[in-house]
C-alpha cells in the first residue's frame, strides 16, 4: 500500500459545532499526493466522536480516528497522533479551525520539494469568531504576534518570541523522524504551536508566504491559550513555558536557545498589569516570576525601573513609554 506523503494532524475536544467543517476542509483537498488526516479526540463529552466516525465512513482512505475514552491532555494527545504520522511532511488543523484553499497541499509540498533549504512553509490565516465572522482589528490585537512580514523566519525571530504565522497555516518536514520530540508535552500542558515551530527550526528556516490558507477561530470564552490569555493573567505560565523550552531543547536535542529577552518582557508585563490592578493574584504573579528567575539582581533592577518609569510617564507626562532593557 502506498505510504502517505503528508500527514495532517488534528486534535480536538468538545468541538461538536465545528469538527465536521474542519475535517471536510482537509479531506476535500485536490492533490496529487497521498495524504492522511489523523484526528485525535481527547475524550469529548459531546457528539464530537460520533461526527468523526461519520466522517471516517465518508472518507475511509483519509480520516484515521484516534478516539480516547479518558482525557490525556492537549499536548499528550498531540504527541501521540504525531507519533502515528507516516508522512514525510506534516501539517496541522485544530478541530475548531479550517483550511481555506482546496489545492493547498500541492502548493506547499511542491515548494518544499524544490526548496530543500527550508524546513517548512507558512501561509496566512484569517481569524474568525464562533459564527464564522471575520474579526475586526480591535479584536485581533491579541493575535498580532502572528503577523510576520519577512519571507524567512529564523531561530533569531523565535528568540524574540515572534511566530511565522498560525500553526494551521504551516506545512513542514516531519520533525518526529529527526529526533526526540518529547518537548511537545514536557514544555507545556496546553501550548503546543510554538514548540512545533521550534522543532521545525531545528532543520532550517521557515518560508513565509502571503497566500491565505487557513482560518483560526478565536473564542472569547474558549479553552485555548490565546482565549485564556485575554481573560486571565497567564504571564507566569508563559514565563515557565519559555524556561521549559530553553532547558528542554538542550536536554532533548543538545541545542541552545536564548529567550531571556522574552522572559523579561513577561516580567515587565506582569508589573504593568499589577500597577493597573493591584489584586493579590497579580502581585503573586510578579513574585513567582522573580523567584523563578536565574539572575535576581537584574530582575530587581528591572522591577524598580518599570515602576519608576511607568509612574513618571503616566502621572507626570500623561503618556506611556515602553520599558527598554
DRENGUTI-18096 format. One record per residue (C-alpha): residue number from 1; residue in three letters; x, y, z. Coordinates in pm, 1 decimal. Last residue first. Layout:
BEGIN
+-----+---------+----------+----------+----------+
: num : residuo :        X :        Y :        Z :
+-----+---------+----------+----------+----------+
: NUM :     ALA :        X :        Y :        Z :
...
+-----+---------+----------+----------+----------+
This chain:
BEGIN
+-----+---------+----------+----------+----------+
: num : residuo :        X :        Y :        Z :
+-----+---------+----------+----------+----------+
: 325 :     UNK :   1625.9 :   4655.6 :   2875.8 :
: 324 :     UNK :   1380.8 :   4913.4 :   2744.3 :
: 323 :     UNK :   1041.9 :   4968.1 :   2902.9 :
: 322 :     UNK :    784.5 :   5105.2 :   2659.7 :
: 321 :     UNK :    663.5 :   5459.5 :   2730.0 :
: 320 :     UNK :    315.1 :   5587.9 :   2801.6 :
: 319 :     UNK :    154.7 :   5929.7 :   2820.8 :
: 318 :     UNK :     33.5 :   6169.6 :   3084.2 :
: 317 :     UNK :    374.9 :   6333.8 :   3132.4 :
: 316 :     UNK :    358.4 :   6346.1 :   3512.0 :
: 315 :     UNK :    124.6 :   6065.7 :   3623.8 :
: 314 :     UNK :    156.6 :   5809.7 :   3343.4 :
: 313 :     UNK :    511.9 :   5887.4 :   3232.9 :
: 312 :     UNK :    655.3 :   5914.6 :   3584.9 :
: 311 :     UNK :    458.9 :   5620.3 :   3723.0 :
: 310 :     UNK :    555.7 :   5398.9 :   3428.8 :
: 309 :     UNK :    925.0 :   5487.3 :   3453.5 :
: 308 :     UNK :    951.6 :   5441.9 :   3831.1 :
: 307 :     UNK :    762.4 :   5111.1 :   3842.7 :
: 306 :     UNK :    946.3 :   4966.3 :   3541.6 :
: 305 :     UNK :   1292.1 :   5075.2 :   3658.7 :
: 304 :     UNK :   1237.0 :   4932.6 :   4006.0 :
: 303 :     UNK :   1121.5 :   4598.1 :   3867.8 :
: 302 :     UNK :   1407.3 :   4584.6 :   3615.8 :
: 301 :     UNK :   1660.9 :   4640.5 :   3895.5 :
: 300 :     UNK :   1508.5 :   4351.3 :   4091.3 :
: 299 :     UNK :   1510.2 :   4140.1 :   3775.3 :
: 298 :     UNK :   1879.1 :   4203.1 :   3714.8 :
: 297 :     UNK :   1963.1 :   4126.0 :   4079.4 :
: 296 :     UNK :   1755.5 :   3803.1 :   4053.5 :
: 295 :     UNK :   1951.6 :   3645.2 :   3768.0 :
: 294 :     UNK :   1807.4 :   3292.4 :   3742.0 :
: 293 :     UNK :   1441.8 :   3398.8 :   3754.7 :
: 292 :     UNK :   1198.2 :   3153.2 :   3918.4 :
: 291 :     UNK :   1157.4 :   3358.5 :   4236.0 :
: 290 :     UNK :   1101.1 :   3676.5 :   4032.9 :
: 289 :     UNK :    836.9 :   3506.5 :   3817.3 :
: 288 :     UNK :    654.8 :   3385.8 :   4128.1 :
: 287 :     UNK :    674.6 :   3726.4 :   4296.4 :
: 286 :     UNK :    528.5 :   3909.5 :   3996.8 :
: 285 :     UNK :    249.2 :   3650.4 :   3971.6 :
: 284 :     UNK :    174.8 :   3691.5 :   4342.6 :
: 283 :     UNK :    110.6 :   4062.6 :   4297.0 :
: 282 :     UNK :   -137.6 :   3992.4 :   4015.8 :
: 281 :     UNK :   -319.4 :   3742.3 :   4237.5 :
: 280 :     UNK :   -336.7 :   3984.0 :   4529.9 :
: 279 :     UNK :   -501.2 :   4246.7 :   4313.7 :
: 278 :     UNK :   -329.2 :   4574.1 :   4237.3 :
: 277 :     UNK :   -496.3 :   4628.1 :   3900.4 :
: 276 :     UNK :   -321.7 :   4888.1 :   3683.5 :
: 275 :     UNK :     14.0 :   4861.1 :   3860.9 :
: 274 :     UNK :    -33.3 :   4482.6 :   3872.8 :
: 273 :     UNK :    -76.4 :   4462.1 :   3494.5 :
: 272 :     UNK :    235.7 :   4676.4 :   3447.2 :
: 271 :     UNK :    438.1 :   4450.4 :   3677.6 :
: 270 :     UNK :    323.0 :   4134.0 :   3497.8 :
: 269 :     UNK :    416.5 :   4289.4 :   3164.0 :
: 268 :     UNK :    765.2 :   4371.6 :   3289.0 :
: 267 :     UNK :    811.9 :   4008.7 :   3393.8 :
: 266 :     UNK :    673.9 :   3881.9 :   3062.5 :
: 265 :     UNK :    909.0 :   4114.2 :   2873.6 :
: 264 :     UNK :   1199.4 :   3984.0 :   3082.0 :
: 263 :     UNK :   1112.8 :   3631.9 :   2966.1 :
: 262 :     UNK :   1114.0 :   3743.8 :   2602.4 :
: 261 :     UNK :   1459.9 :   3894.7 :   2643.0 :
: 260 :     UNK :   1596.6 :   3583.4 :   2814.1 :
: 259 :     UNK :   1464.5 :   3351.5 :   2541.4 :
: 258 :     UNK :   1807.3 :   3232.7 :   2426.4 :
: 257 :     UNK :   1808.0 :   2894.9 :   2250.0 :
: 256 :     UNK :   2060.6 :   2618.1 :   2292.2 :
: 255 :     UNK :   2088.7 :   2279.8 :   2124.2 :
: 254 :     UNK :   2160.8 :   1932.5 :   2265.0 :
: 253 :     UNK :   1838.8 :   1794.4 :   2111.8 :
: 252 :     UNK :   1639.7 :   1662.6 :   2408.5 :
: 251 :     UNK :   1813.5 :   1825.2 :   2707.5 :
: 250 :     UNK :   1911.6 :   2142.9 :   2524.4 :
: 249 :     UNK :   1563.8 :   2188.1 :   2380.5 :
: 248 :     UNK :   1410.3 :   2117.0 :   2719.6 :
: 247 :     UNK :   1605.8 :   2382.9 :   2907.7 :
: 246 :     UNK :   1520.9 :   2669.9 :   2675.6 :
: 245 :     UNK :   1168.5 :   2546.8 :   2601.9 :
: 244 :     UNK :   1098.6 :   2493.2 :   2971.8 :
: 243 :     UNK :   1200.8 :   2849.5 :   3054.4 :
: 242 :     UNK :    975.7 :   2985.7 :   2781.3 :
: 241 :     UNK :    682.2 :   2779.2 :   2910.7 :
: 240 :     UNK :    753.4 :   2892.0 :   3267.1 :
: 239 :     UNK :    732.7 :   3255.9 :   3155.2 :
: 238 :     UNK :    403.2 :   3188.5 :   2974.0 :
: 237 :     UNK :    258.1 :   3028.5 :   3287.3 :
: 236 :     UNK :    375.2 :   3329.4 :   3488.6 :
: 235 :     UNK :    225.4 :   3567.6 :   3235.4 :
: 234 :     UNK :   -114.3 :   3398.4 :   3248.4 :
: 233 :     UNK :   -316.5 :   3698.9 :   3370.9 :
: 232 :     UNK :   -665.8 :   3596.6 :   3267.7 :
: 231 :     UNK :   -924.1 :   3689.5 :   3001.9 :
: 230 :     UNK :   -702.5 :   3758.4 :   2702.2 :
: 229 :     UNK :   -451.0 :   3486.9 :   2792.5 :
: 228 :     UNK :   -737.8 :   3238.2 :   2826.0 :
: 227 :     UNK :   -855.1 :   3298.9 :   2470.3 :
: 226 :     UNK :   -497.8 :   3277.4 :   2339.4 :
: 225 :     UNK :   -430.4 :   2961.4 :   2540.0 :
: 224 :     UNK :   -726.4 :   2764.5 :   2407.6 :
: 223 :     UNK :  -1019.5 :   2696.8 :   2638.8 :
: 222 :     UNK :  -1266.3 :   2943.4 :   2491.8 :
: 221 :     UNK :  -1460.7 :   3234.2 :   2636.7 :
: 220 :     UNK :  -1355.0 :   3482.8 :   2368.4 :
: 219 :     UNK :  -1346.7 :   3210.4 :   2103.4 :
: 218 :     UNK :  -1091.4 :   3288.4 :   1834.1 :
: 217 :     UNK :  -1139.0 :   3050.2 :   1540.9 :
: 216 :     UNK :   -837.0 :   3031.2 :   1313.4 :
: 215 :     UNK :   -895.7 :   3001.3 :    939.6 :
: 214 :     UNK :   -644.2 :   2867.3 :    688.0 :
: 213 :     UNK :   -454.4 :   2905.9 :    359.4 :
: 212 :     UNK :   -439.1 :   3275.6 :    271.4 :
: 211 :     UNK :   -133.7 :   3322.7 :     48.2 :
: 210 :     UNK :    136.0 :   3566.5 :    156.6 :
: 209 :     UNK :    412.4 :   3306.8 :    203.2 :
: 208 :     UNK :    659.9 :   3273.7 :    487.6 :
: 207 :     UNK :    947.5 :   3027.9 :    442.0 :
: 206 :     UNK :   1056.7 :   2860.5 :    766.1 :
: 205 :     UNK :   1428.3 :   2837.1 :    847.7 :
: 204 :     UNK :   1618.7 :   2509.7 :    883.0 :
: 203 :     UNK :   1609.1 :   2163.3 :   1039.6 :
: 202 :     UNK :   1599.0 :   2268.3 :   1407.9 :
: 201 :     UNK :   1351.7 :   2536.0 :   1302.8 :
: 200 :     UNK :   1074.8 :   2277.2 :   1263.8 :
: 199 :     UNK :   1119.1 :   2184.2 :   1630.5 :
: 198 :     UNK :   1084.8 :   2548.6 :   1736.2 :
: 197 :     UNK :    768.3 :   2585.3 :   1528.2 :
: 196 :     UNK :    617.0 :   2275.8 :   1690.5 :
: 195 :     UNK :    702.6 :   2410.1 :   2035.7 :
: 194 :     UNK :    536.9 :   2739.5 :   1947.4 :
: 193 :     UNK :    217.6 :   2557.9 :   1848.4 :
: 192 :     UNK :    198.6 :   2335.3 :   2155.4 :
: 191 :     UNK :     57.3 :   2532.9 :   2448.7 :
: 190 :     UNK :   -170.7 :   2335.1 :   2683.2 :
: 189 :     UNK :     37.4 :   2115.6 :   2914.8 :
: 188 :     UNK :    363.7 :   2292.2 :   2843.2 :
: 187 :     UNK :    733.3 :   2224.0 :   2778.8 :
: 186 :     UNK :    722.5 :   1849.2 :   2851.0 :
: 185 :     UNK :    438.0 :   1762.7 :   2612.9 :
: 184 :     UNK :    592.3 :   1886.1 :   2287.4 :
: 183 :     UNK :    947.1 :   1865.7 :   2427.5 :
: 182 :     UNK :    910.2 :   1488.6 :   2389.1 :
: 181 :     UNK :   1015.5 :   1536.1 :   2027.2 :
: 180 :     UNK :   1342.4 :   1338.2 :   2035.0 :
: 179 :     UNK :   1499.0 :   1324.1 :   1689.2 :
: 178 :     UNK :   1460.0 :   1361.1 :   1312.5 :
: 177 :     UNK :   1160.5 :   1141.7 :   1229.9 :
: 176 :     UNK :    931.9 :   1344.3 :   1455.8 :
: 175 :     UNK :   1045.2 :   1652.3 :   1261.0 :
: 174 :     UNK :    819.3 :   1559.3 :    967.3 :
: 173 :     UNK :    910.6 :   1826.6 :    713.6 :
: 172 :     UNK :    674.3 :   2120.0 :    707.8 :
: 171 :     UNK :    327.0 :   2257.3 :    648.4 :
: 170 :     UNK :    220.2 :   2567.1 :    839.0 :
: 169 :     UNK :   -104.7 :   2766.0 :    809.7 :
: 168 :     UNK :   -282.5 :   2586.5 :   1096.8 :
: 167 :     UNK :     14.8 :   2675.1 :   1320.7 :
: 166 :     UNK :    -65.2 :   3045.9 :   1290.6 :
: 165 :     UNK :    200.7 :   3266.8 :   1139.3 :
: 164 :     UNK :    580.4 :   3290.8 :   1135.4 :
: 163 :     UNK :    573.2 :   3347.8 :   1513.4 :
: 162 :     UNK :    765.3 :   3602.5 :   1717.2 :
: 161 :     UNK :    900.6 :   3547.3 :   2065.9 :
: 160 :     UNK :   1221.9 :   3745.6 :   2000.0 :
: 159 :     UNK :   1402.2 :   3412.1 :   2031.0 :
: 158 :     UNK :   1174.2 :   3284.4 :   1753.9 :
: 157 :     UNK :   1296.1 :   3558.7 :   1521.3 :
: 156 :     UNK :   1655.8 :   3460.3 :   1595.4 :
: 155 :     UNK :   1568.4 :   3096.0 :   1525.4 :
: 154 :     UNK :   1464.3 :   3200.8 :   1175.3 :
: 153 :     UNK :   1156.3 :   3305.3 :    974.4 :
: 152 :     UNK :   1233.1 :   3393.7 :    611.8 :
: 151 :     UNK :    994.7 :   3592.9 :    392.2 :
: 150 :     UNK :    952.7 :   3888.5 :    628.2 :
: 149 :     UNK :    608.6 :   4027.8 :    717.0 :
: 148 :     UNK :    524.0 :   3834.7 :   1033.5 :
: 147 :     UNK :    180.8 :   3899.2 :   1182.0 :
: 146 :     UNK :    108.6 :   3603.4 :   1410.2 :
: 145 :     UNK :    210.4 :   3813.5 :   1712.8 :
: 144 :     UNK :    -93.8 :   4027.9 :   1629.0 :
: 143 :     UNK :   -312.9 :   3769.8 :   1799.3 :
: 142 :     UNK :   -436.7 :   3968.5 :   2098.9 :
: 141 :     UNK :   -476.6 :   4284.6 :   1891.1 :
: 140 :     UNK :   -717.7 :   4099.7 :   1660.5 :
: 139 :     UNK :  -1038.0 :   4209.1 :   1833.4 :
: 138 :     UNK :   -959.2 :   4573.9 :   1768.1 :
: 137 :     UNK :   -868.2 :   4498.5 :   1404.7 :
: 136 :     UNK :  -1207.0 :   4341.0 :   1326.9 :
: 135 :     UNK :  -1288.4 :   3971.1 :   1338.4 :
: 134 :     UNK :  -1411.1 :   3776.2 :   1036.2 :
: 133 :     UNK :  -1747.7 :   3616.1 :   1110.6 :
: 132 :     UNK :  -1754.7 :   3234.7 :   1113.0 :
: 131 :     UNK :  -2013.9 :   3223.0 :   1393.8 :
: 130 :     UNK :  -1774.4 :   3134.8 :   1678.4 :
: 129 :     UNK :  -1539.5 :   3413.2 :   1566.8 :
: 128 :     UNK :  -1297.0 :   3431.5 :   1275.0 :
: 127 :     UNK :   -924.9 :   3499.3 :   1227.2 :
: 126 :     UNK :   -791.8 :   3468.3 :    871.5 :
: 125 :     UNK :   -458.2 :   3290.2 :    841.3 :
: 124 :     UNK :   -161.5 :   3348.3 :    611.5 :
: 123 :     UNK :     83.2 :   3093.2 :    473.5 :
: 122 :     UNK :    372.5 :   2910.4 :    636.3 :
: 121 :     UNK :    630.4 :   2687.4 :    467.7 :
: 120 :     UNK :    853.8 :   2439.9 :    647.6 :
: 119 :     UNK :   1209.1 :   2316.3 :    698.3 :
: 118 :     UNK :   1356.2 :   2533.8 :    424.3 :
: 117 :     UNK :   1688.7 :   2468.4 :    247.6 :
: 116 :     UNK :   1536.4 :   2184.1 :     44.4 :
: 115 :     UNK :   1345.9 :   2426.8 :   -174.6 :
: 114 :     UNK :   1206.4 :   2223.2 :   -468.1 :
: 113 :     UNK :   1021.2 :   1962.4 :   -264.9 :
: 112 :     UNK :    933.4 :   2231.0 :    -11.4 :
: 111 :     UNK :    750.3 :   2437.9 :   -271.7 :
: 110 :     UNK :    569.0 :   2140.1 :   -424.1 :
: 109 :     UNK :    452.5 :   2038.8 :    -76.0 :
: 108 :     UNK :    304.7 :   2384.2 :    -13.7 :
: 107 :     UNK :    122.7 :   2422.9 :   -344.7 :
: 106 :     UNK :      3.1 :   2063.7 :   -372.8 :
: 105 :     UNK :   -124.1 :   2052.4 :    -15.5 :
: 104 :     UNK :   -305.3 :   2385.7 :    -51.2 :
: 103 :     UNK :   -505.7 :   2279.3 :   -354.5 :
: 102 :     UNK :   -850.4 :   2307.5 :   -190.5 :
: 101 :     UNK :   -792.3 :   2652.5 :    -41.3 :
: 100 :     UNK :   -906.4 :   2764.9 :    305.4 :
:  99 :     UNK :   -828.9 :   2517.0 :    581.2 :
:  98 :     UNK :  -1035.6 :   2504.8 :    898.9 :
:  97 :     UNK :  -1030.5 :   2571.5 :   1275.3 :
:  96 :     UNK :  -1245.2 :   2420.0 :   1552.6 :
:  95 :     UNK :  -1092.0 :   2073.1 :   1539.4 :
:  94 :     UNK :   -738.0 :   2202.8 :   1529.4 :
:  93 :     UNK :   -553.9 :   2195.0 :   1197.8 :
:  92 :     UNK :   -194.0 :   2093.1 :   1143.0 :
:  91 :     UNK :     50.9 :   1989.1 :    873.6 :
:  90 :     UNK :    315.7 :   1717.8 :    848.8 :
:  89 :     UNK :    551.5 :   1614.9 :    570.2 :
:  88 :     UNK :    738.0 :   1289.9 :    503.8 :
:  87 :     UNK :    413.9 :   1120.8 :    603.6 :
:  86 :     UNK :    376.1 :    825.1 :    840.1 :
:  85 :     UNK :    218.0 :   1012.4 :   1130.4 :
:  84 :     UNK :    149.2 :    781.3 :   1426.6 :
:  83 :     UNK :    397.4 :    956.2 :   1658.7 :
:  82 :     UNK :    226.0 :   1285.1 :   1571.6 :
:  81 :     UNK :   -103.4 :   1136.2 :   1692.2 :
:  80 :     UNK :     53.6 :   1062.5 :   2031.1 :
:  79 :     UNK :    232.6 :   1394.1 :   2066.7 :
:  78 :     UNK :    -87.2 :   1589.4 :   2001.0 :
:  77 :     UNK :   -285.9 :   1392.7 :   2260.6 :
:  76 :     UNK :     -8.2 :   1437.5 :   2514.0 :
:  75 :     UNK :    -17.2 :   1806.3 :   2420.1 :
:  74 :     UNK :   -389.2 :   1852.6 :   2475.6 :
:  73 :     UNK :   -437.9 :   1642.6 :   2787.3 :
:  72 :     UNK :   -485.6 :   1267.1 :   2837.9 :
:  71 :     UNK :   -865.7 :   1256.9 :   2881.1 :
:  70 :     UNK :  -1022.9 :    912.2 :   2900.8 :
:  69 :     UNK :  -1202.1 :    700.6 :   2640.1 :
:  68 :     UNK :   -986.4 :    826.8 :   2355.5 :
:  67 :     UNK :  -1075.0 :    826.3 :   1987.0 :
:  66 :     UNK :   -783.8 :    814.7 :   1743.7 :
:  65 :     UNK :   -959.9 :    848.4 :   1410.5 :
:  64 :     UNK :   -790.4 :    799.2 :   1071.8 :
:  63 :     UNK :   -962.7 :   1001.2 :    800.7 :
:  62 :     UNK :   -812.7 :    963.6 :    450.5 :
:  61 :     UNK :   -893.1 :    629.2 :    289.6 :
:  60 :     UNK :  -1224.4 :    590.2 :    472.0 :
:  59 :     UNK :  -1356.7 :    936.7 :    374.5 :
:  58 :     UNK :  -1735.3 :    908.3 :    419.8 :
:  57 :     UNK :  -1716.5 :    637.7 :    684.6 :
:  56 :     UNK :  -1437.0 :    826.5 :    855.7 :
:  55 :     UNK :  -1651.3 :   1141.4 :    856.9 :
:  54 :     UNK :  -1930.8 :    955.2 :   1035.6 :
:  53 :     UNK :  -1683.4 :    829.1 :   1294.0 :
:  52 :     UNK :  -1559.3 :   1185.6 :   1348.5 :
:  51 :     UNK :  -1918.7 :   1305.7 :   1395.9 :
:  50 :     UNK :  -1977.8 :   1042.3 :   1666.5 :
:  49 :     UNK :  -1652.5 :   1142.6 :   1835.8 :
:  48 :     UNK :  -1758.3 :   1508.9 :   1850.2 :
:  47 :     UNK :  -2101.5 :   1427.7 :   1997.5 :
:  46 :     UNK :  -2038.0 :   1597.2 :   2334.0 :
:  45 :     UNK :  -1821.5 :   1478.7 :   2623.9 :
:  44 :     UNK :  -1501.3 :   1465.0 :   2422.0 :
:  43 :     UNK :  -1249.1 :   1201.1 :   2525.0 :
:  42 :     UNK :   -936.7 :   1366.5 :   2381.8 :
:  41 :     UNK :  -1015.7 :   1328.1 :   2012.1 :
:  40 :     UNK :   -712.5 :   1267.9 :   1793.2 :
:  39 :     UNK :   -790.4 :   1300.1 :   1422.1 :
:  38 :     UNK :   -519.2 :   1170.7 :   1188.7 :
:  37 :     UNK :   -580.7 :   1300.2 :    836.7 :
:  36 :     UNK :   -386.9 :   1106.5 :    574.4 :
:  35 :     UNK :   -233.3 :   1211.6 :    245.7 :
:  34 :     UNK :   -148.2 :   1072.9 :    -97.9 :
:  33 :     UNK :     -9.9 :   1349.1 :   -316.4 :
:  32 :     UNK :   -161.2 :   1455.1 :   -649.3 :
:  31 :     UNK :   -394.2 :   1687.4 :   -467.2 :
:  30 :     UNK :   -748.3 :   1820.2 :   -456.0 :
:  29 :     UNK :   -817.6 :   1864.3 :    -83.6 :
:  28 :     UNK :  -1169.6 :   1761.7 :     16.4 :
:  27 :     UNK :  -1050.0 :   1570.6 :    325.9 :
:  26 :     UNK :   -891.1 :   1888.3 :    461.6 :
:  25 :     UNK :  -1179.8 :   2136.1 :    459.5 :
:  24 :     UNK :  -1413.0 :   1841.7 :    526.6 :
:  23 :     UNK :  -1242.7 :   1766.0 :    858.9 :
:  22 :     UNK :  -1265.8 :   2124.6 :    985.7 :
:  21 :     UNK :  -1626.6 :   2165.2 :    872.4 :
:  20 :     UNK :  -1721.3 :   1843.1 :   1050.6 :
:  19 :     UNK :  -1539.6 :   1945.0 :   1369.6 :
:  18 :     UNK :  -1701.6 :   2286.8 :   1414.9 :
:  17 :     UNK :  -2021.9 :   2263.1 :   1620.3 :
:  16 :     UNK :  -1916.5 :   1938.9 :   1801.4 :
:  15 :     UNK :  -1583.8 :   2071.2 :   1920.6 :
:  14 :     UNK :  -1575.4 :   1909.7 :   2264.7 :
:  13 :     UNK :  -1205.9 :   1819.7 :   2241.3 :
:  12 :     UNK :  -1000.0 :   1811.9 :   1925.5 :
:  11 :     UNK :   -653.3 :   1747.6 :   1788.6 :
:  10 :     UNK :   -599.1 :   1734.3 :   1412.5 :
:   9 :     UNK :   -278.2 :   1623.5 :   1244.4 :
:   8 :     UNK :   -237.1 :   1619.0 :    866.9 :
:   7 :     UNK :     11.4 :   1356.2 :    749.2 :
:   6 :     UNK :    158.4 :   1415.1 :    405.2 :
:   5 :     UNK :    324.3 :   1174.4 :    160.3 :
:   4 :     UNK :    105.4 :    887.2 :    275.4 :
:   3 :     UNK :    250.5 :    544.2 :    209.9 :
:   2 :     UNK :    128.2 :    344.8 :    -89.8 :
:   1 :     UNK :      0.0 :      0.0 :      0.0 :
+-----+---------+----------+----------+----------+
